[in-house]
Amino acid sequence: MKIEFTGKFLKADEVKKGATITIIDPGKEQESRFTYADGSPKTDYIFTVKYGEEEKSLRMNMTSLRAMSEAFGRETLDWVGKKAKLFVMPTPNGEHKMIVLDPVTDGWAEEE
């Protein structure tokens, strides 16, 4: 068996200010390496996105999932082809950075 390491994840450190992504697929759920206080596993929601000319994997946090579902509905298949502006913020504990999405909806002019 050959182990393949596919899917480069989009990292907060490589996000350019004001950049946007396009959602390419409806995403997938997978068990996270992180757990809740009671020890039960969290769920990761991973989407393939277009960032610049590259396809990347993006793990969406709950803030981004809520924003996307409010803008485009709860069915992630409806998100395919939609755009979101990227913001980088510190994590709640301040130790790392995280990516937060701001959905691009009708009436919002994308900056070039």
PyMOL commands that set and color helices and strands:
alter all, ss='L'
color gray80, all
select helices_A, chain A and resi 12-14+62-72+76-79
alter helices_A, ss='H'
color red, helices_A
select strands_A, chain A and resi 20-23+28-35+41-51+54-60+83-90+97-103
alter strands_A, ss='S'
color yellow, strands_A
deselect
rebuild
show_as cartoon
